[in-house]
Amino acid sequence: MSARQSRVSAMSDFNSTYSENDENKPPEKRLTAFEKLSRDLSNDQKCLKEITLGKRIAFYRIRGQLGTGNFSQVKMGIHALTREKVAIKILDKTKLDQKTQRLLSREISSMEKLHHPNVIRLYEVVETLAKLHMVMEYANGGELFNKISNEGKLPESEAKSVFAQVMAAVQHMHEHQIIHRDLKAENVFYAGTKLIKVGDFGFSTVSRPDQTLNTFCGSPPYAAPELFKDESYYGTYVDIWALGIMLYFMVTGIMPFRAETVGKLKKVILDGYYSIPMYLSEPCQDLIKSVLQQTPIDRLTVGKIIEHKWLENQEFPEALEEYNLNPALDDNGNLKDEEVQARNMLRELGINQDHIKQAHGKESRSCITGTYRIILHRLQKKKLGYYDILEQEQNHSSQNGNSGTKSTNSKNGKSKLCTIL
């Protein structure tokens, strides 16, 4: 297959639908944004060159690199129609074995099911012959791990807010029977000074509360004792243990279990001995002790952690409305306000009801769905006041002479939320 045929194949879900006969093509000035983009992706030499060089994929222009993983690299992208910044996780399919392919499939499936302010959102999946691209929410605040490593432990007042948001995210996951299996400070991200996102679902799986698992996943310093015993385990308890390790790290700046090798770390964790600094408040100490229990069933449940005295008066954000291209009617049989607005914005871009129907059933593997999700998520964040919060932070930063980050314009809805996976 030629390079051009590959490009055409990669864009088949919109090229075949929106190609036009030359004799019927309207003048340039009458093309909608969607029509112009679709035409350029098929015929414009600059666009085709960018695709060949890996600087563009489908509706996204690819920019600088954000991070790398064992099987992937993450780059920043810009959605050509909405101008929304996104994070694009790029995987080379030729290097993925069957196990990794299964994990990738689970990662996509898990992210499809989650709709929460504190969970990184999946917008679209774009697949070519050689690569798979996961287009996700983009944030520039960095990892919780790096913040603590560079600045030291968090004050308890700040740690409470961060941990409450993480707990809200994990509760949402478990309600959907999704076990993260890699909860750690490296997978918690700042989308603003006070806005937290949990990401990287590469080891996630679906598991009922009464169902056992047997695959060792995650980072050894966060691994529960039962993972080292070559026994089956319950996923929720493993996530809860990891939350206890994360909390300890947040408020002390160090890990409760430390060793030079994985073998020695295993022994330390199985022995179960660790010390809690006396400078921590009694409720904080009690919560750590109540979570880091050797016996899984003795650990506090997610619900009990949320109700714990240490987290009194903290906000636990609720799940967002699920978004899809199928009408989600309210009790009166009408579309919800955000969905009406999102569809109006799609029409302004030139995406009509016929286009939406053709995207039905493709879920994230449709450029129409991706555009819709980006627009709707932007509206949801605006409704929750996230843009106002971010704008206040930017203004405060500017007043203090810190111009290292560009300000966010809440009026035009441009987001600076992101993830580095």
Helices and strands as residue ranges (DSSP letters): H 3-10, H 12-18, G 22-24, G 28-30, H 33-43, H 45-52, E 56-57, E 60-68, E 72-79, E 85-92, G 93-95, H 98-113, E 122-127, E 131-137, H 144-151, H 156-175, E 178-179, G 185-187, E 188-190, E 196-198, E 205-206, E 212-213, G 220-222, G 225-229, E 233-234, H 235-252, H 262-271, H 282-291, G 296-298, H 302-306, G 309-311, H 337-349, H 353-359, H 367-383, H 386-399
